[in-house]
Amino acid sequence: MTPRQRVEAVLNGDKVHVVPSVIGVETFEKYQVQHYNEAAEIMRKHGKLIGTHLDDNNKLIAKAVAGTDLDYIEAFTPAPDTDMSLADARNV
């Protein structure tokens, strides 16, 4: 990156790929939500947006994701390939 380039957003690099049916709601809420929110706090101090990659069946964790401080979801795969339509996700 050159000194003239400006990063507007950061993609949160999860240590693991979030698979809701494997991680479960309780574990997601206990660990991932905290991680997302801490990362968002740091990025906001630097004027950056922060997002993450969630392209699996996300219905189980949709409300928890909606409650995070993330600014965007970088990848979302809608139904019929997953368990949520884009409309479902926006409603949450």
C-alpha positions in Angstrom: 0.0 0.0 0.0 1.3 3.4 -0.9 1.1 6.4 1.5 -1.7 7.9 -0.7 -4.0 4.9 -0.5 -6.6 5.1 2.2 -8.3 2.1 3.8 -12.0 2.7 4.4 -13.0 -0.6 5.7 -11.5 -3.7 7.3 -12.6 -7.3 7.0 -12.4 -9.0 10.3 -10.2 -12.1 9.9 -11.9 -14.7 12.1 -9.6 -17.3 13.5 -12.1 -19.9 12.3 -14.8 -19.9 9.7 -18.0 -19.5 11.5 -20.4 -22.4 10.9 -23.4 -21.8 13.2 -24.5 -25.4 13.3 -21.1 -26.4 14.6 -20.3 -23.4 16.9 -23.9 -23.1 18.3 -25.6 -20.0 19.5 -24.3 -20.0 23.1 -20.6 -20.3 22.0 -21.1 -17.7 19.2 -22.6 -15.2 21.7 -20.0 -15.9 24.3 -16.9 -15.6 22.1 -17.5 -14.3 18.6 -19.8 -11.4 19.5 -17.3 -10.1 22.1 -14.5 -10.5 19.5 -16.5 -8.6 16.8 -17.4 -5.8 19.3 -13.8 -5.4 20.5 -12.5 -5.3 17.0 -15.2 -2.7 16.0 -14.3 -0.5 18.9 -10.6 -0.4 17.8 -11.4 0.1 14.1 -13.9 3.0 14.9 -11.2 4.8 16.8 -9.4 4.9 13.5 -12.4 5.9 11.5 -12.8 2.5 9.8 -15.8 0.3 9.0 -15.6 -3.4 10.0 -17.3 -6.4 8.7 -17.1 -10.2 8.6 -17.6 -13.1 6.3 -20.8 -15.2 7.0 -21.8 -17.4 4.1 -23.3 -20.4 5.9 -26.7 -21.2 7.3 -26.9 -18.2 9.7 -30.5 -18.4 11.0 -29.3 -19.7 14.3 -27.0 -16.7 15.0 -28.9 -14.0 13.0 -30.1 -12.1 16.1 -26.7 -12.3 17.7 -25.1 -11.0 14.6 -27.6 -8.2 14.4 -26.7 -7.2 18.0 -23.0 -6.8 17.2 -21.2 -3.6 16.4 -20.3 -4.8 12.9 -20.9 -2.4 10.0 -21.4 -4.9 7.3 -21.4 -8.6 6.3 -18.9 -9.1 3.5 -20.3 -12.4 2.2 -23.8 -13.6 2.6 -25.2 -16.5 0.6 -29.0 -16.4 0.4 -31.6 -19.2 0.1 -32.0 -21.6 -1.6 -28.3 -22.3 -0.9 -28.6 -21.5 2.8 -31.4 -21.2 5.4 -32.1 -17.4 5.0 -33.2 -15.2 2.2 -31.9 -11.7 1.9 -35.3 -10.4 3.1 -35.0 -12.6 6.2 -31.5 -11.3 7.0 -32.6 -7.7 6.5 -35.6 -8.2 8.8 -33.4 -9.4 11.6 
